[in-house]
Amino acid sequence: MDIESAVKFPTEDENWVVKVLIGGIISLIPIVDLLATGFCLKVMEETINRTPKMPEWGDWGELFVKGLIGAIISFIYLLIPVIVIAAMTGGAVFSMGMRSGMPFPMMISAIVIGGLLAVLFGFFVPMALAMYVSDDSMSDAFRIKEVVSRIKSVLGEYITAYIVIILLSVLLLLISVIPIIGWLIATFGSFYVGVVAAHMFGEVYTSSVA
């Protein structure tokens, strides 16, 4: 996998700046931000169909439905980490009511354990989403044996792509703390990274076998 080319992929579109700006603005609006998710999944679909490109902003209904289904798939895969964080946080809040003082160790444990579980379960999400968009079938995303089998067939490339996206996300998180403009850069950067991730995992999927 050519990581440099993958990261630069969005810039191959002559209107990439406008498309990223639109995506970033849409990402700021709750519920409407599903359009941005749908756009990224459309990028993944085009890559899987071996016509890699950033689509035009349009077909809003299709983008919204894709984004909604993609969000549902991701949520189901990440349900266990969410439950763990909620349970541990709830326990911390209950403890606060039973005794004085903030139970920081429990809160920290919830964040650390929940974060590790999110990374673990989130590892399967890109392949599940690729299986969904490849045949436009939500049920395909939950063919767990095939998800695992395809990941195993391209494990090195898949791990590389996953690590690259995590590192880019961490970089955006660090940028977001810059006063005044940090959050703005991170917002548009997050959409850019989303497009990069969609393209990278789309390419990995095309090399995988069930």
VMD Tcl script that draws the C-alpha trace (Angstrom):
set ca {
  {0.00 0.00 0.00}
  {1.32 3.42 -1.00}
  {0.44 5.40 2.14}
  {1.56 8.74 0.72}
  {-0.65 8.36 -2.35}
  {-3.57 7.21 -0.20}
  {-3.28 10.26 2.08}
  {-3.08 12.56 -0.94}
  {-5.99 10.83 -2.71}
  {-8.59 13.59 -2.09}
  {-6.28 16.20 -3.67}
  {-6.44 14.36 -7.02}
  {-9.90 15.85 -7.52}
  {-9.68 19.31 -9.07}
  {-12.54 20.52 -6.84}
  {-11.30 18.81 -3.69}
  {-11.04 22.00 -1.63}
  {-14.69 22.90 -2.25}
  {-15.84 19.35 -1.59}
  {-13.89 19.18 1.70}
  {-15.23 22.59 2.77}
  {-18.81 21.44 2.10}
  {-18.15 18.18 3.94}
  {-16.67 19.99 6.92}
  {-19.59 22.39 7.18}
  {-22.11 19.55 6.93}
  {-20.20 17.65 9.61}
  {-20.94 20.45 12.08}
  {-24.71 19.94 11.87}
  {-26.24 17.09 13.92}
  {-28.18 14.51 11.87}
  {-27.31 16.40 8.67}
  {-23.76 15.17 9.27}
  {-24.95 11.75 8.11}
  {-24.60 13.19 4.60}
  {-20.86 13.47 5.21}
  {-20.76 9.84 6.33}
  {-22.71 8.88 3.22}
  {-20.24 10.80 1.05}
  {-17.32 8.86 2.54}
  {-19.12 5.57 1.97}
  {-19.75 6.63 -1.62}
  {-15.98 7.16 -1.97}
  {-15.47 3.63 -0.62}
  {-18.02 2.28 -3.09}
  {-16.33 3.97 -6.03}
  {-12.96 2.58 -4.92}
  {-14.36 -0.95 -4.61}
  {-15.83 -0.57 -8.11}
  {-12.30 0.36 -9.26}
  {-13.33 3.88 -10.22}
  {-11.77 5.69 -7.25}
  {-12.87 9.31 -7.04}
  {-14.62 11.83 -4.86}
  {-18.24 12.05 -6.04}
  {-20.04 15.31 -6.58}
  {-22.18 16.63 -3.77}
  {-25.67 15.64 -4.84}
  {-28.15 12.75 -4.59}
  {-28.74 13.92 -1.03}
  {-31.29 11.21 -0.31}
  {-28.87 8.44 -1.29}
  {-26.05 9.98 0.74}
  {-28.28 10.36 3.81}
  {-29.51 6.76 3.66}
  {-25.96 5.45 3.19}
  {-24.77 7.57 6.09}
  {-27.62 6.45 8.33}
  {-27.05 2.76 7.60}
  {-23.30 3.21 8.04}
  {-23.88 4.88 11.42}
  {-26.17 2.05 12.53}
  {-23.62 -0.59 11.51}
  {-20.84 1.24 13.36}
  {-23.01 1.70 16.46}
  {-23.89 -1.99 16.62}
  {-20.24 -3.02 16.34}
  {-19.29 -0.51 19.03}
  {-22.22 -1.33 21.30}
  {-20.15 -3.37 23.76}
  {-17.61 -0.55 24.39}
  {-20.52 1.89 24.78}
  {-22.21 -0.40 27.33}
  {-18.96 -0.84 29.28}
  {-18.31 2.91 29.41}
  {-21.92 3.61 30.39}
  {-21.90 0.92 33.10}
  {-18.61 2.04 34.62}
  {-19.52 5.73 34.41}
  {-22.89 4.97 35.96}
  {-21.13 3.12 38.75}
  {-18.87 6.12 39.33}
  {-21.84 8.47 39.51}
  {-23.60 6.13 41.94}
  {-20.47 6.03 44.09}
  {-20.44 9.81 44.19}
  {-23.91 9.71 45.65}
  {-22.91 7.19 48.28}
  {-19.77 8.88 49.53}
  {-18.03 12.22 49.34}
  {-15.34 12.81 46.77}
  {-15.04 12.11 43.05}
  {-14.06 8.50 42.24}
  {-11.39 9.46 39.72}
  {-9.86 5.95 39.44}
  {-13.19 4.53 38.33}
  {-13.73 7.34 35.84}
  {-10.23 6.90 34.43}
  {-10.70 3.14 34.22}
  {-13.93 3.63 32.28}
  {-12.15 5.87 29.77}
  {-9.13 3.59 29.36}
  {-11.03 0.29 29.18}
  {-13.76 1.76 27.01}
  {-11.16 3.29 24.70}
  {-9.28 0.00 24.33}
  {-12.51 -1.87 23.60}
  {-13.51 0.80 21.06}
  {-10.18 0.33 19.24}
  {-10.60 -3.47 19.37}
  {-14.19 -3.64 18.16}
  {-13.69 -0.67 15.85}
  {-11.03 -2.72 14.06}
  {-13.80 -4.70 12.33}
  {-15.94 -1.72 11.34}
  {-14.13 -0.65 8.12}
  {-14.38 -4.13 6.62}
  {-18.02 -4.42 7.71}
  {-18.78 -1.10 6.02}
  {-16.94 -2.18 2.87}
  {-19.02 -5.36 2.74}
  {-22.16 -3.25 3.11}
  {-21.37 -0.83 0.28}
  {-19.97 -3.51 -2.04}
  {-23.44 -5.03 -2.54}
  {-25.53 -2.27 -0.96}
  {-26.75 -4.80 1.62}
  {-26.79 -3.94 5.31}
  {-27.02 -7.62 6.29}
  {-23.66 -8.29 4.61}
  {-21.98 -6.14 7.24}
  {-22.92 -8.69 9.90}
  {-21.58 -11.77 8.18}
  {-18.97 -11.96 10.92}
  {-17.11 -15.01 9.60}
  {-16.62 -13.33 6.24}
  {-15.58 -10.06 7.87}
  {-12.90 -11.90 9.84}
  {-11.88 -14.03 6.86}
  {-11.43 -11.01 4.59}
  {-9.42 -9.16 7.24}
  {-7.14 -12.19 7.72}
  {-6.53 -12.39 3.96}
  {-5.12 -8.84 3.90}
  {-4.07 -8.51 7.53}
  {-0.85 -6.58 6.96}
  {-2.45 -3.96 4.71}
  {-5.53 -3.75 6.91}
  {-3.52 -3.13 10.08}
  {-1.39 -0.56 8.26}
  {-4.49 1.33 7.09}
  {-6.04 1.15 10.56}
  {-2.89 2.48 12.26}
  {-2.53 5.30 9.71}
  {-6.10 6.46 10.31}
  {-5.67 6.28 14.10}
  {-2.46 8.35 13.89}
  {-4.14 10.94 11.67}
  {-7.06 11.10 14.10}
  {-4.70 11.59 17.05}
  {-2.95 14.37 15.11}
  {-6.30 16.10 14.54}
  {-7.09 15.74 18.23}
  {-3.86 17.51 19.11}
  {-4.56 20.22 16.55}
  {-8.05 20.75 17.98}
  {-6.61 22.12 21.24}
  {-4.96 25.03 19.43}
  {-6.79 28.17 20.59}
  {-9.42 29.71 18.30}
  {-8.66 27.94 15.00}
  {-7.77 24.45 16.25}
  {-11.31 23.07 16.33}
  {-12.03 24.50 12.88}
  {-8.97 22.87 11.31}
  {-9.81 19.61 13.06}
  {-13.40 19.67 11.77}
  {-12.46 19.97 8.10}
  {-9.46 17.72 8.67}
  {-11.72 15.01 10.09}
  {-13.79 14.96 6.94}
  {-10.61 14.81 4.83}
  {-9.36 11.88 6.91}
  {-12.74 10.21 6.53}
  {-12.37 10.34 2.75}
  {-8.82 8.98 3.00}
  {-10.00 6.13 5.25}
  {-12.85 5.25 2.89}
  {-10.46 5.09 -0.06}
  {-7.80 3.10 1.82}
  {-10.18 0.48 3.15}
  {-11.96 0.31 -0.19}
  {-8.64 -0.61 -1.78}
  {-7.90 -3.15 0.94}
  {-11.32 -4.74 0.42}
  {-10.70 -5.22 -3.31}
  {-7.59 -7.25 -2.42}
  {-9.34 -9.37 0.19}
  {-10.92 -12.80 -0.23}
  {-13.71 -14.41 1.77}
}
mol new
graphics top color blue
foreach p $ca { graphics top sphere $p radius 0.5 }
foreach p [lrange $ca 0 end-1] q [lrange $ca 1 end] { graphics top cylinder $p $q radius 0.2 }
display resetview
